[in-house]
């Protein structure tokens, strides 16, 4: 039986990540970076596309699994007729080469365990040449080389283009495996002590999690989301990938399959806000600096996403040999949406830089010049239609959210000049632009008959991004147009209490066939909007339902199918976890764990 998306757990080393199934199989791993070609691609295909399973002989799914507290160290346990065994999985923070450490430990009785390793480079398309070298098995193909060893050594043999081991562990006994990648032209990498790696990884993660300032209800869920966000951060540059996977489907069997192993500018303000509010100033500063480097250059060339180090070229192509997750083809690498015009990202970048300044992050000498350049581009181009924040592949429109973010850019720039009169800038011109954008949105983007803002000018379609209007300060929460928009969005885009991004007639909107699930971050936005308009009891009830959607180890994908009860889309999704943290801060920050939820609020 093919696993569901929520059947996976995440391990990582701040430069790449792996997905581990309930059956003890690592089915996805890209080496050496998040966006490198996968050497385990079973997630999007079959066993022959690469995986590494360690589990009791003849066993299926585990009995239980969990992360060790406040860490990314995963324990998976099986209870069998012969006894109980645990596999501990981690990727220690690397000095140079990436390592996967798997420690098998007998907990009770004597259990026979089998390891099956199938390395397949280039997304499952290349079978490497395997040889022995001292106590190692070495796989080589082109530029890639992977070394496998066990401590103590166990009998290993090759069969069916795989590497197999079988051994027995009794109570208290351990067998550790270490898999290390490095360029094939270089000498053997330094050996990692698996047990020292476990201890240091636990200490590092737990010390990092202890810095979290949030101490309200659902602190475990907030910390797990922050740990996940940290795991999706590419440490050398500070960039944060949207997800560590590509092509996990928004509809099982459908074509809405995209590569999310890149860094989106759109996530910047919410990410910065969550990191700063929870006490992670160093990470916030690294993300701000990545943002500044990515946005540098001609403002007309600003992209919606970049590579991990700020790379601009992210060509999209298909991997025809992979059938896709549960037959959801095509499998795509890269993302052609990088070429789209999405005016909202200018607002998000400017808002992020303004937030960083207000939060007291150390300034950069060119930061104000970047903001000025972005504003000048917007002043000349904000009237243009664009593809909008959902990256529609249909015709361009005058999306209301894009115009609102244009207003945000002007508003934050005007405020900065008013608060810092020594800065250079034409505050009167930008103030006039702010007022003109506001007036136009209220006239052309609002449907007075239905008392709601719409997805685009002249449209009757709605958009969950309209829920951000009060949060961004475009209108106050008690404005009747805001309340009407919240109610209309909930009524028309709701599905079993959760929200879709936009209309059910998606082919017309985004130019693609099929449907998608409810979009998780949109439901967090709904909870925020309900809270801002005095309906805190409803907001907290929705938040409780959202927390309950997490899988058994606390992870969220991009979307959720209420009918099937399964998560959808790339996994785990940074935006979903940022939404969880932001909503928890809005609803509960300042409350202790023992305080009961506030039952007040207008219905």
N, C-alpha and C positions, 0 to 999 in steps of 0.2 A: 504493500500500500504506500502510495506516495505521501510524504509528509506535508503538513500545512506550513505556511510561513511562520506561524507562531510556535512551531515545534523547535525552533532554533534558538541557541544562545550565542552570545558574542564574546570572543576574547580578542585582545589586541595589544600592540606595543607602541601606540602613538604615531605609527607610520603606516601601518596596515592592520587588517583585522581578518578574523576567520569566523565562520559560522559552524557551530557544533550541534548536531541533531540529538534528539532524545535517545537514539540508538547508539550513541557514542561515535558517530561518524562525522569527521570534518568534511563538509561538502562544498565549502567555498573558501578559497584563500588566494589572494593576489600577492605576489612577491616581486620586488621588495617594497612596493608602495601600494596604497589604496587603488591607484589607477593603473597598476601594472597588469599584464596578462595573468589570468588565473592558472595555478598549477593544480588546483582542485576545483572542478567545475560541475560536479554531479548535481549541484543545486539547479542547474539549468539544463541538465541532460540525464545521463545514466551513469552507472558505476564506471564504465569504461572511459568516461570523461574526467576521471580523477576524483579520489576521495581517500580518506584514511580512517578506518574504523578500528577501535579497540573496545572490546566488550567480551563478556563471558561467552564461551563457545555455545552456539545454539540459542543464545538469548536474543530477544527483540528489544523493545523500548525499555528504558530504565525504570526502576521502581520509584526513584525520586532524584531530584537534582536541585542545586541551589548555588548561588554565589556565596563565597565566604563574606562575612559582613563588610560592607563599605569597600568592596574590591571588585576586580574583574577576574578573580580566580574562581574557576567553576569546578564544583564537585558533582559527579554523576555516580549514582549507586544502583547496583542490581542485587536483589535478593534471589538466590537460586536454591534448588534443592540441596546443593552441596555447600552452600555458605553465602556470604555477602562480600562483595568487592566494590571498591571505589576507584574511579579514574578522576584524577585532578588535572585540569587543563589550564594552561596559561601561556602567554607570550611575554617574557620579561622585557623591560625597557632595554633597548639595544645600545651597545657601544658602537657597533658597526654593522654586524650581520644580524638579520632577523632569525629568531629561534622560536620553535614551537616545542613546549615541554609538556609531556604527558606522563604522569606518575600513577602507576597501578598499585593499589594497596589492598591486601587482604584484611578484612574486618572480622570475619567469622568463618570457621570451617576451612576447607580447601577448594578453591575454584580454578578451573581451567579457563584461561583467557586466550583469546586469539586477536592478533593484530594483522590487519590487511591494508597494505599501502599500495595505492596505484597513483603514481605521479604522472601527470599529463600536462606538459607545458603548452603555452599559447592557447589557453581556454579549451583544454581537452583535446587538441588536435595533434599533438606531437608526443609520441612514446619515446622517452629518453633511453639512452644506453646505460645499463646498470652494471656495476662492477664492485668487487670487494677491494678494500684498502685498509689493511690492519684490522681494526675492530669495527670498521664502518662499512655501510653500503653507500655507494656513490652513484647518483644519477646525473647524467650529462646530456644536454642537447643544445647546440648553438651557444648562446651567451649564458645559459642558465646551468647552475649546478646545485644539487641538494645532497647533503650528507645526513645519514641516519645512523644513530648508534643507540645502544641500550646499556643500562647499568643496573645490575650486573648483566653481562652478555647472555643473550638467549639464542636458541637455535633459530636461524633465519634461512629461508629458501625462496627461490624465485619460481613462479608458476603463473601461467596465463598473463604474462606481462605485468605481474604484481610481485610485491615482496611480502612474505608471510612469516609470522612468528606464532608459536604456540607454547605456552608455559603455564605452570601452576603456582598460585600464590596461597600461602597459608596465613592465618591470622598473624598480623604484625610484620609480614614480609612485604617488600616493595620491589617493583621493577620500574625503572624510569627510562623513557625514550626522549631523545632530543633530535629534532629535525632542523637543519640549518641551511639556509640559502646563501649563496655568494656567487659572484661572477665566475664563470667556468675557467677563465684564463688566469685567475689568481690562485695562490697557494691555499691549502686547507685553512679554514677559519679557526680562530681560537676556540677551545672547548669551553662550554658553559657547564658549571656544576648544577644539575637540575634542582637539587634540594636547597642550595644557597639561592638559586633563582626564585624558588617558591617563597622563601622567607623574605627576601628583599622586595619582591613584588608585593607581597601582602603589606609589608611595612610602608612601602611607598604609597600604595593606594589608600590605606587607612589614614595615613598622615594627611594626604590630600583631602580626603572626605571630611576629616575632622575640622577643616577650615571653614566648612559651610556654616553661615550665620543663621540660616533658617532653622527655627525651633518650634514650628507650629504643627498642626495635624498633618498626617501623612508625610512626616519627615523622611521615612524610609523611601517612599516613592520619589520625593524630590531629590534625595541624594542619589538614588539609582539613576534618575534622569541626568543629573549632573555628571556622574561617573561615565554614563554613555556618551554625553557630549564631549567630555575629556577624551574618551577613547576614539572619537571621530575627528580629533584634532591632529593635524599633521605637524608634529613637534618642530621640525626644522624651520618652518615658516610661520606657524600660527594659524594657517588656513584650516577651516572646518568643513569637511565634506558633508553633503546632504545625507548620504547613506553610504555604507561600504559595498553596496551591491549594484548590479545593473540588471534591468529587464525583469525584475519580479513584477508580475502583472497587476494592473489595476482592475482587470476582469479576467478570471480564469478562462483560458482558451482564447483571449482577445489579443489585440495588437497594440494596446496602450502600454508598451514596455519600454522604459527609458533608462539611460545610464545616469545614475546620481552620484558617481564618485568624483564630483567636482565641487567647487565652492561657489555658492550663489551670493551675490551682493544683497539680495532681498532679505536674507535671514539676519542681516547685520544688526539692525537696531534691537530686535527682540533678543538676539544672542547677547549683545553687549549689556542690555538691561538685566537679563537673568544673571549673567556672570557678576556684574557689579553689585547687584542687590544681595547676592549670596556670599560675597566676600572674596571673589576670585579676580582681584585687580590685575595680577600678573597675566592671567589668561586673556582678560579683557583688553589689556594693552597690546598683547601679541596679535589678537584679532584685529584691533584698530590699526596696527601698523601694517598688517597684511592688506587690509582694506585700502589704506593710503597708497601702498605700492601698486596694487591692482588698478586703482582709479587714476593713477598718474598718467599723463599724456594728453592727447587731444580729447577734450570732452565729447566730441562727436563720435569717437571710437569707443566710448564706454560700453562694456559688455555686461550682460546680466549675470554671467558666470565666468570663472577662470579655473585654470588648473591649480594643483596644490601649491605651486610656487608662484602662481600668477600667470601661468602660460595662457596665451590667447587662442591658440589653434587647438580646437577640440573636434576634429572631423568625425562625423557620424557614419558608421558602416555596420553591416549585419554579419553575424557569424552563422552561416547557413548550416554548418554541421551540428549545431546544438538545437535540439527540438524545443527548448524553452521549458520553463517551470510548468509541469503538468500540461505540456503541449501548447503553452502560450508563446507563440512565435510571432514576429521575429525576435531574436536576441540581438540587441544593439550595443555597440560600443561607441563612445563619443556622443555628442548631442548637438544637432543642427540648430536648436533653439538659441545657441550662442550668437547667431547672426540676427536675431530679432531686435526690433526696436521696442523697448519697454520703458516708457518714460518714468514709471514709478521708481525705478532703481536710483535715479538721480535724487529723488526725495529721500529714499532710504539711506543713501550714503551721507547726504548732508545732515539728516537727522541723527545718524550714528556719530558723526564727528562732533555735532553740537552736544550730544549726550556725553561723549567722552570728555569734552571740555568742561561741562557743568559738573561732572563727577570728579574732576581734579586729576585726570590722567595727564602725565607729563606731555606738554605740547611739543609739536614738531614744527620746525621753522617754515615749512612749506604748506602746512595744513590749511591755513587761511587762503592761500593762493589757489589751492585745489578747489576749495569751496566756491571761491569767486568765479573760477573758470566754469565749474559745473552750473552755477547760477546763470551765467551769461549765455550758455548753451540753451538752458531751459527757457530763458526769457525770449529767445528767438524761435523756439521749437515747440513750446507747450501746446500750441493749438493743433499740432499734427495728430492724426490717429496713430495707434500703435497696437501691438499684439496683447498687451495687458499682462498682469502678473501671473496668469495661469498658462502663459505661453501657447495660446491657441494657434493652431496651424491653419486656421481659416482666414478670412479677410480682416484687415486692420479696422479698428473701430475707435471711437472716442470713449474709451473706458472711464467710467466715473472714478474708480479707484486711482487710476493713473493721474487724473486731474487733481484729485484730493492730495496725492503725494506731491504734486507740483506745488500746491498751496503750502504743504508742510515745508518744502524746501525754502520757499520765500519767507514763510513765517519764522522759521528757525534762523534764517540769515538776518532778517530784520531785528529779531530779538537780540542776536549776538551783537549787532552794531549798536543797538540802543544801550546794551549793558557794557559795551566796550567802545566808548566814543573815540578812542585813539586808533581804532582800526580803520583802514581805508575801504570805502565802498559807497555806492550811490544808494543810500537808504531810502530816499524818496522814490526812486524808480522801482526798487524792489517792493516797497510798501504798496505802490500803485498796482504792481503786478499781482501781489497777493490779493488785493481787494477785487481785481478784475476776475481772477480765477474763481474766487469764492462766489462772486455774483453769477458767473456763467454756470457753474456747477449747480447752484440752487435753482437756476432758471431752466437749464436744458437737461440736467440729470435727475430731475425730481418729477414724479408723477403725482400731481395734486389729487386726481380722482381716487387713487389707491393709497394716498398718503405714504409714499415710499420712494426712496431713491432707487434708481434702476442700474442695471449693469453697464449700460452705455447710453449715450444721448439718443433719445427717440425710441428706445427699446422698451419692451414690457418685461424683458427677462430680469431676473434678480441675480445677485452675486453675494456670496458669504463675506467677501472682503468689505462690503458696505458696513458690516458690524464694527469695523475699526474707526468709523467716523468720530464717535465720541472719544475714543481712546487717543486719537491723534489730535484732538482739540479743535477739529474743524467746526463742530457745533457742540453745545453743551448737552449733557446726557438728558436733561429734562425738556429739551426742545421736542415738540410734538412730532416733527419730521423724523427725529432719531427714534423715538418710541415706535412710531408707525413702521419704520424700516425694520427694526428688530422683530416686530410681530410678523410682518410680511415675510421676511426671510425665514423665520422659524416655521411659518405655516406652509410656504411654498417649496422650500428646499429641505424640509425635515423628512427623515426616514427613521421611524421607530425611535424618535427622540434625538437622533444625531443629524448632522447636516451634510448635504452634498455641497460641492463648491458652487455649482450653478445649475441651470435648468436641466430637466430630464431630457430635453431634445438636444443632446450634446453634439450630434453629428452636424447640426446647423451651426452651433456655436464654435466648435473647435475643429471642424473639418475631418473628424475621424469617426469610423463606425464603432458601434458598441457602447457600453455604459461603463461606469466605474462605481466604486463603493462610496460610502460617506467619508469625507475628508476630516481626519481627526483634529487637526489644528483648528479647523473652522468651528468644531463643537466647543473647543476651549475658548475661542473668540466669543461664541454665544454666551458661555458662562460669564465671561468678563463683562459683556454688554448688559446682561441681566443684572449683574451685581451693580454696575454703574447707574442703572435706572431704578435702583431700590428694590429689585426682586432677588435679594440675596438668598432667601431660602430655596428658590428655584435654581439659582446658580450653583449652590452647594450640592443640591441633589444631582444636577447634571454632572458636576465634577466627580462625585462619588461613582457615578456610572462610568465615567471615562477612566478613572483609576482601575475599575474592575475589568476593563478591556485588556489591560496589560497581560502578557503571558505569564507563565509560572515563575519566570525569573525577572519580571518587571519591565519587559521591553514592548515597544509599540512600533508598528509599521506606519506607513503613510496613510492607509485607509482601512476601513472596516466594512464588511458585508453583514448587515444586521440579519438578513434572511438566512444566510448560511452559517453565521456565527464565527466567521474566520477573518483574520487580518489579510490585507491586500497591499500590494505595492512594495517598494524597496524598504529594506529592513536591516537594522532599526533606523528609524527616520529622525534626524536631528530636529526638524521643525516640530514634530509631534511632542518630543520630549521638552523642547523649549516652551511649547504651549502649556504643558503640564506645570512646569516650574513657574511660569508667569502667572497662571491662574491661581496656583497655590499661594503665591506671594500676595496677589490681589485680594484673595478671600480670607486668608488666615494669618498673614504676617503679623507678628506681635502677640499671637495667642500661644499659650502653652498647650502641651499635649492633653492636659487634663480638663481643659475648658470645653464645654459643650458648644455645639454650633449655634450661632445666632438664629433664632427662629423668626426674627422680625423681617419686614420687607413687604412692600406693596405687591399685591397679586396682579 
